[in-house]
Amino acid sequence: MKKWLVLLLAVVVVFAVIGCGGADTPPVVDDGDDEGAVPETGDLRVGMVTDAGTIDDKSFNQGTWEGILLAASDFNLETRYLQPGGTTEADYINEIGNLVDAGFMFVVCPGFKFETAIYDVQDRYPDAKFVLIDGYPHAGDWEPVVKENVVSIFFAEHESGFLAGVATALQLGEGEVGFIGGMEIPPVQKFSWGFQQGILYANENHGTQIVMNADNFIYQGTFEDVAAGQVLAATMFDKGVDAIFAAAGGVGVGAINEAKTRAAEGQEVWIIGVDVDQYTEGIYEGNNSIILTSAMKYIDVAAYDMIEAELNGEFPGGQILMFDATNFGIGIPHENPNLDPENEGIVAEVFAAMQAGSLVVSDVQGDLFK
């Protein structure tokens, strides 16, 4: 994994996002009406193969699919998703082939597990276009081979985690936080490292007193085990942890379920969501939610933008794109009902400093927890 990180940092990254907002606004999906013209759709049919988990996982798969559905609505496209029977390279290649054979020549694949599969299909189906989110094609040797019919997209998870850490520390003021990760892979690790840096930043610059214990920063090892996530969260809450950042897919859903149960019983506990705005997933009674905020990657915008680029004849094939603070690729939700307005204002100032380059968040572990 160290080699993976070093290699990723060495890749020449293209900082380009098609259709993002202005210099001081969050990302807004372009509806194609800026000049009174909608891109020609032709016969484009858009498919998606899900990673581990389901299309309604309230996380990575769902966020990607929602971006595809919005593009389908805006541009009158036919869409289809397939869920593999397993998570092997062969499983992914099989479902990608099923989509292409059915005429879905634009396929979006969310997750690093697709890396070797996309390496294979980019040559097997040269007339198809592929969007690989959170990974790049390689033959198992970590050497990137991104052909002209593929675009690889990455996100600055450490920046998103940092913003969520600052927001959490400001809102809690004092107490203890933990982290539950899915698989111990670079995107999940960077969420943790950024979150820790955000907590430390708030402690040092805004007088918060948030405690972090290495024993409460753990990886479950999968993205699917909901029950395990609930047990891990229960253990942390029992030890006095007040808020858990859960970057773990279905495992994170288990943590959310545990927090909702406790909140319904009167206990004040919180979850920091991941990838998408998970506020509604955390609602437990009335309109109360245990989601304090969410460390977001604008996956839906990325999927939408790549479809729109293809329709405009501007598909950035052969490139590795980075979505970060400078192009509004990451952030916390536009609305955070559980954050005080003054704390949201401080987070906005921090975000602006990140955009200006005066505040740089590290994407390596350093002296932080795993």
C-alpha positions in Angstrom: 0.0 0.0 0.0 3.0 2.3 0.6 4.0 1.7 -3.0 0.4 2.5 -4.0 0.5 5.9 -2.3 4.0 6.8 -3.6 2.9 5.9 -7.1 -0.3 7.9 -6.9 1.6 11.0 -5.7 4.0 10.6 -8.6 1.3 10.5 -11.3 0.8 13.8 -13.1 -2.7 14.8 -12.0 -5.0 16.9 -14.1 -6.9 19.3 -12.0 -10.0 19.6 -14.2 -13.6 19.4 -13.3 -16.2 20.1 -15.9 -19.2 22.0 -14.7 -18.3 22.9 -11.1 -19.5 26.0 -9.3 -17.8 29.3 -9.0 -14.9 30.4 -6.8 -16.9 30.6 -3.6 -19.8 28.2 -4.2 -20.1 24.4 -3.7 -20.3 22.2 -6.7 -23.5 22.4 -8.7 -24.2 19.9 -11.5 -24.5 21.8 -14.8 -27.9 21.3 -16.3 -26.6 22.2 -19.8 -28.7 25.4 -20.0 -26.0 28.0 -19.6 -26.1 28.8 -23.4 -29.5 27.5 -24.1 -28.2 24.2 -25.5 -28.3 20.6 -24.2 -25.5 18.2 -25.4 -26.4 15.8 -28.1 -27.2 12.5 -26.5 -27.0 10.4 -29.7 -27.4 6.7 -28.7 -25.4 6.9 -25.5 -26.5 4.4 -22.9 -24.9 4.5 -19.5 -24.2 1.6 -17.3 -22.7 1.0 -13.9 -21.3 -2.1 -12.1 -21.6 -1.9 -8.3 -18.7 -2.5 -6.0 -19.1 -4.4 -2.7 -22.4 -3.5 -1.3 -25.7 -2.5 -3.0 -27.0 0.4 -5.0 -28.8 1.8 -2.0 -25.8 1.6 0.4 -26.1 5.3 1.4 -22.5 5.6 0.4 -20.2 5.1 -2.6 -22.4 3.0 -4.9 -25.5 5.1 -4.2 -23.7 8.4 -4.7 -22.3 7.3 -8.0 -25.7 6.0 -9.2 -27.4 9.2 -8.2 -25.1 11.2 -10.4 -25.8 8.9 -13.3 -29.6 9.1 -12.7 -29.4 12.9 -12.7 -27.5 12.9 -16.0 -30.1 10.5 -17.4 -32.9 12.8 -16.4 -31.2 15.9 -17.8 -30.1 14.4 -21.0 -32.8 11.7 -21.6 -30.4 8.7 -21.3 -31.0 5.1 -20.8 -29.3 3.6 -17.8 -28.7 0.3 -16.2 -26.7 -1.1 -13.2 -25.6 -4.6 -12.5 -24.5 -6.0 -9.2 -21.9 -8.8 -9.5 -22.3 -12.1 -7.6 -18.9 -11.6 -6.1 -16.0 -9.1 -5.9 -13.3 -10.8 -8.0 -11.8 -9.5 -11.2 -13.7 -12.2 -13.1 -17.0 -11.1 -11.5 -16.4 -7.5 -12.5 -15.3 -8.3 -16.1 -18.3 -10.5 -16.6 -20.8 -7.8 -15.6 -18.9 -5.1 -17.6 -19.1 -7.4 -20.6 -22.8 -7.9 -20.0 -23.4 -4.2 -20.1 -21.3 -3.6 -23.2 -23.0 -6.5 -25.0 -26.3 -4.9 -24.2 -25.2 -1.7 -25.8 -24.2 0.3 -22.7 -21.0 1.7 -24.1 -20.3 4.1 -21.3 -19.7 2.3 -18.0 -18.9 3.7 -14.6 -17.2 1.6 -12.0 -16.8 2.9 -8.4 -13.9 1.5 -6.3 -10.3 0.4 -6.4 -11.4 -3.2 -6.8 -12.1 -2.5 -10.4 -8.5 -1.6 -11.2 -7.3 -4.9 -12.8 -10.7 -5.5 -14.4 -10.6 -2.1 -16.2 -7.0 -2.8 -17.2 -8.4 -5.8 -19.0 -11.6 -4.4 -20.5 -10.0 -1.2 -21.8 -8.4 -3.3 -24.5 -11.1 -5.9 -24.8 -13.8 -3.3 -25.5 -11.9 -0.4 -27.3 -15.1 1.2 -28.5 -16.5 1.5 -25.0 -15.7 4.3 -22.5 -15.0 3.6 -18.8 -15.0 5.9 -15.8 -13.0 4.4 -12.8 -13.6 6.1 -9.5 -10.9 5.8 -6.8 -8.5 3.8 -8.9 -6.5 3.5 -12.0 -6.0 0.5 -14.4 -3.0 -1.8 -13.8 -2.1 -5.4 -14.3 -1.6 -6.1 -10.7 1.8 -4.4 -10.6 0.5 -1.0 -9.6 1.9 0.5 -12.8 -0.9 2.8 -14.2 -2.0 2.1 -17.8 -4.8 4.5 -18.6 -5.9 4.1 -22.2 -7.8 6.8 -24.2 -11.1 5.1 -23.5 -10.7 5.4 -19.7 -10.6 8.2 -17.2 -9.5 7.6 -13.6 -10.9 9.8 -10.8 -9.5 10.3 -7.4 -10.5 12.5 -4.5 -8.6 14.3 -1.7 -10.1 12.4 1.1 -7.6 13.9 3.6 -9.0 17.3 2.9 -12.6 16.2 3.3 -11.7 14.4 6.5 -9.9 17.5 7.8 -13.0 19.7 7.3 -15.2 17.1 9.1 -12.6 16.9 11.9 -12.6 20.7 12.4 -16.5 20.8 12.3 -16.7 17.9 14.8 -14.2 19.4 17.3 -15.9 22.8 17.1 -19.4 21.4 17.7 -18.4 19.1 20.5 -16.0 21.4 22.2 -14.7 18.6 24.4 -15.0 14.9 24.6 -13.6 11.9 22.7 -13.8 10.8 19.0 -13.1 7.5 17.2 -12.9 6.2 13.7 -14.2 3.0 12.0 -12.7 2.3 8.6 -13.7 -0.4 6.2 -10.7 -1.9 4.4 -7.3 -0.4 5.3 -6.7 1.1 1.8 -5.4 4.6 0.9 -8.7 6.3 0.4 -10.0 5.2 3.8 -6.7 5.8 5.5 -6.6 9.4 4.1 -10.0 10.0 5.6 -8.6 9.0 9.0 -5.4 11.0 8.7 -7.3 14.1 7.5 -9.8 13.8 10.3 -7.1 13.5 12.9 -5.4 16.6 11.6 -8.7 18.5 11.6 -9.2 17.6 15.3 -5.7 18.7 16.2 -6.1 21.9 14.2 -9.2 22.8 16.1 -7.6 22.0 19.4 -4.6 24.1 18.7 -6.4 27.1 17.0 -9.8 27.2 18.5 -9.4 26.0 22.0 -11.3 22.7 21.7 -10.4 19.8 23.9 -11.0 16.7 21.9 -9.3 13.4 22.8 -8.2 10.8 20.4 -7.1 7.3 21.5 -5.3 5.0 19.0 -7.4 2.1 20.3 -10.5 3.8 18.9 -9.1 4.2 15.4 -9.7 0.8 13.7 -10.4 -0.9 10.4 -13.0 -3.6 10.3 -11.6 -5.2 7.1 -14.7 -5.1 4.9 -17.3 -2.7 3.6 -20.2 -5.1 3.9 -20.5 -6.3 7.5 -23.3 -4.2 9.0 -23.5 -6.3 12.2 -19.7 -5.9 12.8 -20.1 -2.1 12.4 -22.8 -2.0 15.0 -20.7 -4.0 17.5 -17.6 -1.9 17.0 -19.6 1.3 17.5 -21.3 -0.1 20.6 -17.8 -0.9 22.1 -16.6 2.6 21.4 -19.6 4.3 22.8 -19.4 2.1 25.9 -15.9 3.3 26.4 -17.0 6.9 26.4 -16.5 7.9 22.8 -18.9 10.7 21.9 -18.6 10.7 18.1 -17.4 8.2 15.5 -16.2 9.0 12.0 -17.4 5.9 10.0 -15.7 5.6 6.6 -16.8 2.0 6.0 -19.7 1.6 3.6 -22.1 -1.0 5.1 -20.0 -1.3 8.2 -20.6 2.4 8.7 -24.4 1.7 8.3 -24.1 -0.6 11.3 -22.4 2.2 13.3 -25.2 4.5 12.4 -27.8 2.0 13.5 -26.2 1.7 16.9 -26.0 5.4 17.3 -29.7 5.8 16.4 -30.7 3.1 19.0 -28.8 4.9 21.7 -30.0 8.4 20.7 -33.6 7.1 20.9 -32.9 6.0 24.5 -31.6 9.5 25.4 -27.9 9.0 25.0 -26.0 11.8 23.1 -23.8 10.1 20.6 -22.8 11.1 17.0 -21.7 9.7 13.7 -19.7 11.6 11.1 -20.9 10.4 7.7 -18.8 9.7 4.7 -18.7 10.0 0.9 -22.3 11.5 0.7 -24.5 13.5 3.0 -25.8 10.8 5.3 -28.0 13.0 7.4 -31.3 11.3 6.4 -29.8 7.9 7.1 -29.2 9.0 10.7 -32.8 10.1 11.4 -34.2 8.2 14.4 -37.3 10.1 15.5 -39.1 13.1 14.1 -36.4 14.9 12.1 -33.6 14.3 14.5 -30.5 12.8 13.1 -27.3 11.4 14.7 -25.2 12.5 11.8 -23.2 15.5 13.0 -21.9 16.2 9.5 -20.4 14.2 6.6 -17.0 14.1 5.0 -18.1 14.3 1.4 -16.6 13.3 -1.9 -18.8 14.7 -4.7 -19.0 11.3 -6.4 -22.3 12.2 -8.0 -20.8 15.3 -9.6 -17.9 13.3 -10.9 -20.1 10.7 -12.5 -22.4 13.4 -14.0 -19.5 15.5 -15.3 -17.9 12.6 -17.1 -21.2 11.7 -18.8 -21.7 15.4 -19.8 -18.1 15.5 -21.1 -18.7 12.5 -23.3 -21.9 14.0 -24.7 -20.0 17.2 -25.5 -17.2 15.3 -27.2 -14.8 16.2 -24.4 -14.3 12.9 -22.6 -10.9 13.2 -20.9 -9.7 9.8 -21.8 -6.2 8.7 -20.8 -6.2 11.1 -17.8 -6.1 10.8 -14.0 -8.2 13.5 -12.5 -8.1 14.8 -8.9 -11.2 16.3 -7.3 -10.1 18.4 -4.3 -10.8 21.7 -2.5 -9.5 23.7 -5.4 -12.2 22.5 -7.7 -14.9 21.9 -5.1 -14.5 18.1 -5.4 -14.8 17.6 -1.6 -16.4 19.2 1.4 -19.1 18.9 4.0 -22.8 19.1 3.2 -24.3 22.4 2.1 -26.7 22.2 5.0 -25.7 20.8 8.4 -28.7 21.0 10.8 -26.5 19.7 13.7 -23.8 22.3 13.4 -24.1 25.8 14.8 -23.9 28.5 12.2 -20.8 30.0 13.7 -19.0 26.7 13.5 -20.1 26.3 9.8 -18.6 29.7 9.2 -15.3 28.7 10.7 -15.3 25.6 8.5 -16.0 27.8 5.5 -13.0 29.9 6.4 -10.8 26.8 6.7 -12.0 25.6 3.3 -11.2 28.9 1.7 -7.7 28.7 3.2 -7.3 25.2 1.7 -8.4 26.6 -1.7 -5.9 29.4 -1.5 -3.1 27.1 -0.5 -2.4 28.8 2.8 -3.5 25.7 4.7 -2.2 22.4 3.4 -3.5 19.0 4.7 -1.0 16.1 4.6 -2.1 13.0 2.7 0.4 10.7 4.5 0.3 9.2 7.9 3.3 10.8 9.6 2.9 10.6 13.3 -0.8 10.0 13.2 -2.7 6.8 13.9 -3.2 4.3 11.2 
